Amino acid sequence: MTESKDVNAGSTASKERVAQFNQRFDFGSYAETRQFLDELAELSKRDDYYPDVSFGKTYANISIDGEGQAALREMNSTFIADMQALVTKTKN
């Protein structure tokens, strides 16, 4: 399983804008992908935050816009770190 990260720069018109968070997670099988998505759903319920998710048989793309990141920060949420930890858990 490999991970790749792409963080796009936000608009330069406003210094308060946060760059969009984009991360792709690659898995070795559909079962691993499904496990990750199921656990991500539980994490989303816990924090009442639902990122943009697209996925295929062996990958998942997660996007969180600047407003979403600001909302998570305001809640002192560990959503992004917890989501990334799910990948390691899914591999084991």
Rosetta constraint file for C-alpha pairs under 8 A:
AtomPair CA 1 CA 25 HARMONIC 7.75 0.50
AtomPair CA 1 CA 26 HARMONIC 5.36 0.50
AtomPair CA 1 CA 27 HARMONIC 4.77 0.50
AtomPair CA 1 CA 28 HARMONIC 5.67 0.50
AtomPair CA 1 CA 91 HARMONIC 7.68 0.50
AtomPair CA 2 CA 25 HARMONIC 6.60 0.50
AtomPair CA 2 CA 26 HARMONIC 5.30 0.50
AtomPair CA 2 CA 27 HARMONIC 7.10 0.50
AtomPair CA 3 CA 23 HARMONIC 7.71 0.50
AtomPair CA 3 CA 24 HARMONIC 6.13 0.50
AtomPair CA 3 CA 25 HARMONIC 4.93 0.50
AtomPair CA 3 CA 26 HARMONIC 6.02 0.50
AtomPair CA 4 CA 23 HARMONIC 6.24 0.50
AtomPair CA 4 CA 24 HARMONIC 5.48 0.50
AtomPair CA 4 CA 25 HARMONIC 6.69 0.50
AtomPair CA 5 CA 22 HARMONIC 6.38 0.50
AtomPair CA 5 CA 23 HARMONIC 4.63 0.50
AtomPair CA 5 CA 24 HARMONIC 6.28 0.50
AtomPair CA 6 CA 21 HARMONIC 7.23 0.50
AtomPair CA 6 CA 22 HARMONIC 5.40 0.50
AtomPair CA 6 CA 23 HARMONIC 6.04 0.50
AtomPair CA 7 CA 19 HARMONIC 6.65 0.50
AtomPair CA 7 CA 20 HARMONIC 6.15 0.50
AtomPair CA 7 CA 21 HARMONIC 5.29 0.50
AtomPair CA 7 CA 22 HARMONIC 5.70 0.50
AtomPair CA 7 CA 23 HARMONIC 7.83 0.50
AtomPair CA 8 CA 19 HARMONIC 5.78 0.50
AtomPair CA 8 CA 20 HARMONIC 5.78 0.50
AtomPair CA 8 CA 21 HARMONIC 7.15 0.50
AtomPair CA 8 CA 22 HARMONIC 7.67 0.50
AtomPair CA 9 CA 18 HARMONIC 7.94 0.50
AtomPair CA 9 CA 19 HARMONIC 4.93 0.50
AtomPair CA 9 CA 20 HARMONIC 7.07 0.50
AtomPair CA 10 CA 17 HARMONIC 6.12 0.50
AtomPair CA 10 CA 18 HARMONIC 5.95 0.50
AtomPair CA 10 CA 19 HARMONIC 4.35 0.50
AtomPair CA 10 CA 20 HARMONIC 6.72 0.50
AtomPair CA 11 CA 17 HARMONIC 6.75 0.50
AtomPair CA 11 CA 19 HARMONIC 7.97 0.50
AtomPair CA 17 CA 66 HARMONIC 6.37 0.50
AtomPair CA 18 CA 65 HARMONIC 7.77 0.50
AtomPair CA 18 CA 66 HARMONIC 4.53 0.50
AtomPair CA 18 CA 67 HARMONIC 7.52 0.50
AtomPair CA 18 CA 69 HARMONIC 7.53 0.50
AtomPair CA 18 CA 70 HARMONIC 7.70 0.50
AtomPair CA 19 CA 65 HARMONIC 7.19 0.50
AtomPair CA 19 CA 66 HARMONIC 5.70 0.50
AtomPair CA 20 CA 63 HARMONIC 7.08 0.50
AtomPair CA 20 CA 64 HARMONIC 5.90 0.50
AtomPair CA 20 CA 65 HARMONIC 4.47 0.50
AtomPair CA 20 CA 66 HARMONIC 5.26 0.50
AtomPair CA 21 CA 62 HARMONIC 7.87 0.50
AtomPair CA 21 CA 63 HARMONIC 5.51 0.50
AtomPair CA 21 CA 64 HARMONIC 5.04 0.50
AtomPair CA 21 CA 65 HARMONIC 6.22 0.50
AtomPair CA 21 CA 66 HARMONIC 7.57 0.50
AtomPair CA 22 CA 61 HARMONIC 7.14 0.50
AtomPair CA 22 CA 62 HARMONIC 5.69 0.50
AtomPair CA 22 CA 63 HARMONIC 4.49 0.50
AtomPair CA 22 CA 64 HARMONIC 6.61 0.50
AtomPair CA 23 CA 61 HARMONIC 5.74 0.50
AtomPair CA 23 CA 62 HARMONIC 5.32 0.50
AtomPair CA 23 CA 63 HARMONIC 6.62 0.50
AtomPair CA 24 CA 59 HARMONIC 6.95 0.50
AtomPair CA 24 CA 60 HARMONIC 5.72 0.50
AtomPair CA 24 CA 61 HARMONIC 4.35 0.50
AtomPair CA 24 CA 62 HARMONIC 6.34 0.50
AtomPair CA 25 CA 59 HARMONIC 5.47 0.50
AtomPair CA 25 CA 60 HARMONIC 5.26 0.50
AtomPair CA 25 CA 61 HARMONIC 6.38 0.50
AtomPair CA 25 CA 87 HARMONIC 7.55 0.50
AtomPair CA 26 CA 33 HARMONIC 7.98 0.50
AtomPair CA 26 CA 58 HARMONIC 5.86 0.50
AtomPair CA 26 CA 59 HARMONIC 4.32 0.50
AtomPair CA 26 CA 60 HARMONIC 6.66 0.50
AtomPair CA 27 CA 32 HARMONIC 6.03 0.50
AtomPair CA 27 CA 33 HARMONIC 5.92 0.50
AtomPair CA 27 CA 58 HARMONIC 4.91 0.50
AtomPair CA 27 CA 59 HARMONIC 5.66 0.50
AtomPair CA 28 CA 32 HARMONIC 6.70 0.50
AtomPair CA 28 CA 33 HARMONIC 7.99 0.50
AtomPair CA 28 CA 58 HARMONIC 6.21 0.50
AtomPair CA 29 CA 33 HARMONIC 6.49 0.50
AtomPair CA 29 CA 57 HARMONIC 7.13 0.50
AtomPair CA 29 CA 58 HARMONIC 5.44 0.50
AtomPair CA 30 CA 34 HARMONIC 6.02 0.50
AtomPair CA 30 CA 57 HARMONIC 5.08 0.50
AtomPair CA 30 CA 58 HARMONIC 5.33 0.50
AtomPair CA 31 CA 35 HARMONIC 6.13 0.50
AtomPair CA 32 CA 36 HARMONIC 6.21 0.50
AtomPair CA 32 CA 58 HARMONIC 7.66 0.50
AtomPair CA 32 CA 90 HARMONIC 6.12 0.50
AtomPair CA 32 CA 91 HARMONIC 7.21 0.50
AtomPair CA 33 CA 37 HARMONIC 6.22 0.50
AtomPair CA 33 CA 57 HARMONIC 6.95 0.50
AtomPair CA 33 CA 58 HARMONIC 5.73 0.50
AtomPair CA 33 CA 59 HARMONIC 6.30 0.50
AtomPair CA 33 CA 60 HARMONIC 7.13 0.50
AtomPair CA 34 CA 38 HARMONIC 6.08 0.50
AtomPair CA 35 CA 39 HARMONIC 6.19 0.50
AtomPair CA 35 CA 90 HARMONIC 6.64 0.50
AtomPair CA 36 CA 40 HARMONIC 5.97 0.50
AtomPair CA 36 CA 86 HARMONIC 6.50 0.50
AtomPair CA 36 CA 87 HARMONIC 6.69 0.50
AtomPair CA 36 CA 90 HARMONIC 6.11 0.50
AtomPair CA 37 CA 41 HARMONIC 6.15 0.50
AtomPair CA 38 CA 42 HARMONIC 6.61 0.50
AtomPair CA 39 CA 43 HARMONIC 6.28 0.50
AtomPair CA 39 CA 86 HARMONIC 7.27 0.50
AtomPair CA 40 CA 44 HARMONIC 6.09 0.50
AtomPair CA 40 CA 83 HARMONIC 6.57 0.50
AtomPair CA 40 CA 86 HARMONIC 7.58 0.50
AtomPair CA 41 CA 45 HARMONIC 6.27 0.50
AtomPair CA 42 CA 46 HARMONIC 6.21 0.50
AtomPair CA 43 CA 47 HARMONIC 6.38 0.50
AtomPair CA 43 CA 79 HARMONIC 7.27 0.50
AtomPair CA 43 CA 82 HARMONIC 7.90 0.50
AtomPair CA 43 CA 83 HARMONIC 7.51 0.50
AtomPair CA 44 CA 48 HARMONIC 5.42 0.50
AtomPair CA 44 CA 49 HARMONIC 5.02 0.50
AtomPair CA 44 CA 50 HARMONIC 5.37 0.50
AtomPair CA 44 CA 51 HARMONIC 7.93 0.50
AtomPair CA 44 CA 79 HARMONIC 7.96 0.50
AtomPair CA 45 CA 49 HARMONIC 6.86 0.50
AtomPair CA 45 CA 50 HARMONIC 7.88 0.50
AtomPair CA 47 CA 77 HARMONIC 7.29 0.50
AtomPair CA 47 CA 79 HARMONIC 7.21 0.50
AtomPair CA 49 CA 72 HARMONIC 7.92 0.50
AtomPair CA 51 CA 62 HARMONIC 6.61 0.50
AtomPair CA 51 CA 63 HARMONIC 6.03 0.50
AtomPair CA 51 CA 64 HARMONIC 5.48 0.50
AtomPair CA 51 CA 68 HARMONIC 7.80 0.50
AtomPair CA 52 CA 62 HARMONIC 5.79 0.50
AtomPair CA 52 CA 63 HARMONIC 5.08 0.50
AtomPair CA 52 CA 64 HARMONIC 6.46 0.50
AtomPair CA 53 CA 60 HARMONIC 6.90 0.50
AtomPair CA 53 CA 61 HARMONIC 5.69 0.50
AtomPair CA 53 CA 62 HARMONIC 4.81 0.50
AtomPair CA 53 CA 63 HARMONIC 6.54 0.50
AtomPair CA 54 CA 60 HARMONIC 5.80 0.50
AtomPair CA 54 CA 61 HARMONIC 5.17 0.50
AtomPair CA 54 CA 62 HARMONIC 6.75 0.50
AtomPair CA 55 CA 59 HARMONIC 5.54 0.50
AtomPair CA 55 CA 60 HARMONIC 4.14 0.50
AtomPair CA 55 CA 61 HARMONIC 5.95 0.50
AtomPair CA 56 CA 60 HARMONIC 6.47 0.50
AtomPair CA 64 CA 68 HARMONIC 5.73 0.50
AtomPair CA 64 CA 69 HARMONIC 6.40 0.50
AtomPair CA 65 CA 69 HARMONIC 6.34 0.50
AtomPair CA 66 CA 70 HARMONIC 6.16 0.50
AtomPair CA 67 CA 71 HARMONIC 6.18 0.50
AtomPair CA 68 CA 72 HARMONIC 6.20 0.50
AtomPair CA 69 CA 73 HARMONIC 6.08 0.50
AtomPair CA 70 CA 74 HARMONIC 6.06 0.50
AtomPair CA 71 CA 75 HARMONIC 6.36 0.50
AtomPair CA 72 CA 76 HARMONIC 6.24 0.50
AtomPair CA 72 CA 77 HARMONIC 5.15 0.50
AtomPair CA 72 CA 78 HARMONIC 7.71 0.50
AtomPair CA 72 CA 79 HARMONIC 7.25 0.50
AtomPair CA 73 CA 77 HARMONIC 5.94 0.50
AtomPair CA 78 CA 82 HARMONIC 5.90 0.50
AtomPair CA 79 CA 83 HARMONIC 5.93 0.50
AtomPair CA 80 CA 84 HARMONIC 6.24 0.50
AtomPair CA 81 CA 85 HARMONIC 6.20 0.50
AtomPair CA 82 CA 86 HARMONIC 6.35 0.50
AtomPair CA 83 CA 87 HARMONIC 7.15 0.50
AtomPair CA 84 CA 88 HARMONIC 7.37 0.50
AtomPair CA 85 CA 89 HARMONIC 6.40 0.50
AtomPair CA 86 CA 90 HARMONIC 5.93 0.50
AtomPair CA 87 CA 91 HARMONIC 6.41 0.50
AtomPair CA 88 CA 92 HARMONIC 6.78 0.50
